[in-house]
Amino acid sequence: MKTIKYLFIAFVAIFMFSSCSSVKNLVYYEKVSDMSIIKNAELSTILLQPQDKLSIVVSSREPQLAAMFNLAMYSNNAYSTGSSSITGGNSLSSNGYMMGYTIDSNGDIDFPVLGKIHAAGSTREKLAELIKQKLISSNQIKDPVVTVEYLNLAVTVLGEVSRPGRFAIDRDCVTVLDVLGMAGDLTINGVRQNVAVVRHEGNENVLYRLDLADASSLYASPAFNVQQGDVVYVAPNHKRQRESTVNGNNFQSVSFWVSIASFLTSMAVLVKNW
């Protein structure tokens, strides 16, 4: 009788311990070894790459001059066959689709009148300034305002998040925490200590692993600031992995321990009455 009682207490203690450890694994920024890394962390600005598609709009006090540097905008209406041009100073319509500039394999875009302009490796702010100076120096427009926007830049988030998918980048600085927020945060089954970022660098894919519980290593990682084309993957915990198998109710599952505790309780009652 005492043996059964001790076994029951041991099983309950193990169950409670496993529950407490699972809660601990859900905490972000649990470990902070160096606050200076967080305080001095710099957000990296996205650099343009080949195959990036850009919207470039030139505005001026003289719309007629600016119009020749802007691509046509087509209606999204399936029943419309006409097209219209964007003139300087006009904003893009929500019902229209503007053609963009795709950076070629050499890192260049072919801009009206100005010809080839190197864009790869630059930020969109620097590219806008470069086009502006070229327009002024070539006496095309005296007071140009150049706006550069991303059209196809995106990050893919997969795994144990609430809303996996492909998310557009519309800012110059985006962190892995930003994109996880776009995906609705990690589920309770996501491993905070095992977030992978796959990035294409040069001619190969590089894998970075992030620990969201260790703030110091997270901020110091090259993958903290995401880049266009990154794939962020959140690994599932052991519970989630077991649920995906046919025999998920094994000796590590909560339901198994509950069953054992119920069985031991029933046996203790029977032995006592017997």
C-alpha positions as CSV (number, residue, x, y, z in Angstrom):
1,M,0.0,0.0,0.0
2,K,2.8,2.4,0.9
3,T,4.6,1.5,-2.3
4,I,1.5,2.4,-4.4
5,K,1.1,5.7,-2.5
6,Y,4.8,6.7,-3.1
7,L,4.5,5.8,-6.8
8,F,1.4,7.9,-7.1
9,I,3.1,10.9,-5.5
10,A,6.1,10.5,-7.7
11,F,4.0,10.4,-10.9
12,V,2.2,13.6,-9.8
13,A,5.5,15.4,-9.1
14,I,6.8,14.4,-12.5
15,F,3.6,15.7,-14.2
16,M,3.8,19.0,-12.3
17,F,7.5,19.4,-13.1
18,S,6.9,18.8,-16.8
19,S,4.0,21.3,-16.8
20,C,6.2,24.0,-15.2
21,S,9.0,23.5,-17.6
22,S,6.7,23.9,-20.6
23,V,5.5,27.3,-19.3
24,K,9.1,28.4,-18.9
25,N,9.9,27.6,-22.5
26,L,7.2,30.0,-23.7
27,V,9.0,33.1,-22.3
28,Y,10.7,35.6,-24.7
29,Y,13.9,37.4,-23.6
30,E,14.3,35.1,-20.7
31,K,18.1,35.3,-20.9
32,V,19.8,38.7,-21.2
33,S,23.5,38.4,-20.7
34,D,24.5,41.7,-22.3
35,M,22.1,44.6,-22.3
36,S,24.5,46.8,-24.3
37,I,23.9,44.6,-27.4
38,I,20.2,45.4,-27.2
39,K,20.6,49.1,-26.4
40,N,23.1,49.6,-29.2
41,A,21.5,47.3,-31.7
42,E,21.2,48.9,-35.2
43,L,18.5,48.1,-37.7
44,S,19.9,47.1,-41.0
45,T,18.4,48.8,-44.1
46,I,17.3,46.4,-46.8
47,L,19.6,46.5,-49.9
48,L,18.2,46.1,-53.3
49,Q,19.0,42.9,-55.2
50,P,18.6,41.5,-58.7
51,Q,15.0,40.4,-59.4
52,D,13.6,43.0,-57.0
53,K,10.7,44.9,-58.6
54,L,10.4,48.6,-57.8
55,S,7.8,51.4,-58.3
56,I,9.6,54.6,-59.2
57,V,7.5,57.8,-59.5
58,V,8.9,61.2,-60.5
59,S,6.9,64.3,-59.5
60,S,7.5,67.9,-60.3
61,R,5.8,71.3,-60.4
62,E,5.7,70.7,-64.2
63,P,3.7,67.5,-64.6
64,Q,4.3,67.4,-68.3
65,L,8.0,67.0,-67.8
66,A,7.6,64.4,-65.1
67,A,5.1,62.3,-67.0
68,M,7.8,61.0,-69.5
69,F,9.7,59.4,-66.6
70,N,6.7,57.4,-65.2
71,L,5.5,54.1,-66.4
72,A,1.8,53.5,-67.4
73,M,-0.8,52.4,-64.9
74,Y,-3.4,49.9,-65.9
75,S,-6.8,49.4,-64.5
76,N,-7.5,46.3,-62.3
77,N,-11.0,46.2,-63.7
78,A,-11.2,43.0,-65.8
79,Y,-13.7,44.7,-68.2
80,S,-11.5,47.6,-68.9
81,T,-9.1,47.6,-71.8
82,G,-7.8,51.1,-71.6
83,S,-4.7,52.4,-70.0
84,S,-3.6,55.7,-68.5
85,S,-0.3,57.3,-67.7
86,I,0.9,58.5,-64.3
87,T,1.7,62.2,-64.4
88,G,4.0,64.0,-62.0
89,G,2.3,64.8,-58.7
90,N,-0.5,62.3,-59.1
91,S,-0.8,59.5,-56.6
92,L,-1.4,55.9,-57.6
93,S,-5.1,54.9,-57.6
94,S,-6.2,52.0,-55.5
95,N,-8.0,50.6,-58.6
96,G,-4.8,50.7,-60.7
97,Y,-1.8,48.6,-61.3
98,M,1.5,50.3,-62.0
99,M,4.2,48.7,-64.1
100,G,7.5,48.4,-62.2
101,Y,11.2,48.3,-62.8
102,T,12.8,44.9,-62.3
103,I,16.5,44.9,-61.4
104,D,18.3,42.8,-63.9
105,S,21.1,40.2,-63.3
106,N,23.7,42.9,-63.6
107,G,22.0,44.9,-60.9
108,D,20.7,47.7,-63.2
109,I,17.3,49.2,-64.2
110,D,16.6,50.7,-67.5
111,F,15.1,54.2,-66.7
112,P,13.5,56.4,-69.3
113,V,15.8,58.9,-71.0
114,L,18.5,58.3,-68.4
115,G,19.2,54.8,-69.5
116,K,20.9,52.1,-67.3
117,I,21.1,53.0,-63.6
118,H,22.8,50.6,-61.2
119,A,20.4,49.8,-58.3
120,A,21.7,46.6,-56.7
121,G,23.4,47.1,-53.4
122,S,21.8,50.4,-52.8
123,T,18.9,51.4,-50.5
124,R,15.8,52.7,-52.0
125,E,16.5,56.1,-50.5
126,K,19.9,56.3,-52.1
127,L,18.5,55.1,-55.4
128,A,15.8,57.8,-55.3
129,E,18.5,60.4,-54.6
130,L,20.7,59.1,-57.5
131,I,17.8,59.4,-60.0
132,K,17.0,62.8,-58.7
133,Q,20.6,64.1,-59.2
134,K,20.8,62.6,-62.7
135,L,17.5,64.3,-63.7
136,I,18.9,67.6,-62.4
137,S,22.4,67.3,-63.8
138,S,21.1,66.3,-67.3
139,N,18.7,69.4,-67.2
140,Q,15.6,67.2,-67.5
141,I,13.8,68.6,-64.5
142,K,14.8,71.3,-62.1
143,D,12.8,70.3,-59.0
144,P,12.2,66.5,-59.2
145,V,10.8,64.5,-56.3
146,V,11.5,60.8,-56.7
147,T,9.7,58.1,-54.8
148,V,10.8,54.5,-54.8
149,E,8.6,51.8,-53.4
150,Y,8.9,48.0,-53.2
151,L,6.6,45.9,-55.3
152,N,7.6,42.3,-54.8
153,L,9.7,42.1,-51.7
154,A,8.5,39.6,-49.2
155,V,9.3,37.1,-46.4
156,T,7.9,33.6,-46.0
157,V,7.0,32.4,-42.5
158,L,6.3,28.7,-42.0
159,G,5.9,26.2,-39.1
160,E,4.3,26.8,-35.7
161,V,2.8,30.3,-36.2
162,S,-0.8,31.4,-36.1
163,R,-1.0,32.5,-39.7
164,P,1.8,31.0,-41.9
165,G,2.2,32.6,-45.3
166,R,4.1,35.1,-47.5
167,F,4.3,38.7,-46.1
168,A,5.1,41.8,-48.1
169,I,8.0,44.1,-47.0
170,D,7.0,47.7,-47.2
171,R,9.6,49.2,-44.9
172,D,13.4,49.6,-45.1
173,C,14.1,47.9,-41.7
174,V,12.3,44.7,-40.8
175,T,13.3,42.4,-38.0
176,V,12.4,38.7,-37.5
177,L,10.1,39.8,-34.6
178,D,8.2,42.0,-37.0
179,V,7.5,39.2,-39.4
180,L,6.6,36.8,-36.6
181,G,4.1,39.4,-35.5
182,M,2.7,39.6,-39.0
183,A,2.2,35.8,-38.8
184,G,0.2,36.2,-35.6
185,D,3.1,35.1,-33.2
186,L,4.2,31.6,-32.4
187,T,1.6,29.1,-31.3
188,I,1.9,27.5,-27.9
189,N,3.6,24.5,-29.7
190,G,6.3,26.6,-31.3
191,V,9.9,26.2,-30.0
192,R,11.1,29.7,-29.0
193,Q,14.7,28.4,-28.9
194,N,14.6,27.0,-32.4
195,V,13.6,29.5,-35.0
196,A,15.4,29.0,-38.3
197,V,16.0,31.6,-41.0
198,V,17.0,30.4,-44.5
199,R,18.7,33.1,-46.6
200,H,20.1,33.1,-50.1
201,E,23.6,34.6,-50.0
202,G,25.7,34.6,-53.1
203,N,25.3,31.2,-54.8
204,E,24.2,29.3,-51.7
205,N,21.5,29.1,-49.0
206,V,22.6,29.9,-45.5
207,L,20.8,28.6,-42.4
208,Y,20.7,30.7,-39.2
209,R,19.2,29.5,-35.9
210,L,17.7,32.0,-33.5
211,D,16.8,31.7,-29.8
212,L,14.0,34.1,-28.9
213,A,14.6,33.4,-25.2
214,D,18.2,34.7,-25.4
215,A,17.9,38.3,-26.2
216,S,21.6,39.0,-26.5
217,S,22.3,36.3,-29.1
218,L,19.1,37.2,-30.9
219,Y,20.0,40.9,-31.4
220,A,23.6,40.0,-32.3
221,S,22.5,37.5,-35.1
222,P,22.9,38.5,-38.8
223,A,19.4,37.1,-39.2
224,F,17.7,39.4,-36.7
225,N,17.2,41.9,-39.5
226,V,15.4,40.0,-42.3
227,Q,16.0,40.4,-46.0
228,Q,13.8,40.0,-49.0
229,G,13.4,36.3,-49.9
230,D,14.1,35.0,-46.3
231,V,12.2,31.9,-45.1
232,V,11.5,31.9,-41.4
233,Y,10.6,28.5,-39.9
234,V,9.4,27.8,-36.4
235,A,10.0,24.2,-35.2
236,P,7.3,22.3,-33.4
237,N,7.8,21.1,-29.9
238,H,7.8,17.4,-28.9
239,K,4.1,17.5,-28.0
240,R,3.2,18.8,-31.5
241,Q,5.4,16.2,-33.1
242,R,3.7,13.4,-31.2
243,E,0.3,14.6,-32.2
244,S,1.3,14.2,-35.8
245,T,1.9,10.4,-35.4
246,V,-0.6,7.6,-35.3
247,N,0.6,6.5,-31.8
248,G,0.8,9.9,-30.3
249,N,-0.4,8.8,-26.9
250,N,3.0,7.4,-25.7
251,F,4.7,7.5,-22.3
252,Q,5.7,11.2,-22.7
253,S,2.2,12.5,-23.4
254,V,0.1,14.2,-20.7
255,S,-2.9,11.9,-21.3
256,F,-0.7,8.9,-20.6
257,W,0.4,10.3,-17.2
258,V,-3.2,11.2,-16.4
259,S,-4.3,7.6,-17.2
260,I,-1.5,6.2,-15.0
261,A,-2.5,8.5,-12.1
262,S,-6.1,7.5,-12.5
263,F,-5.2,3.8,-12.6
264,L,-3.0,4.1,-9.5
265,T,-5.7,5.9,-7.6
266,S,-8.2,3.2,-8.5
267,M,-5.8,0.5,-7.4
268,A,-5.1,2.3,-4.1
269,V,-8.8,2.4,-3.4
270,L,-9.3,-1.3,-4.3
271,V,-6.4,-2.4,-2.1
272,K,-7.6,-0.3,0.8
273,N,-11.1,-1.8,0.6
274,W,-9.8,-5.3,0.1
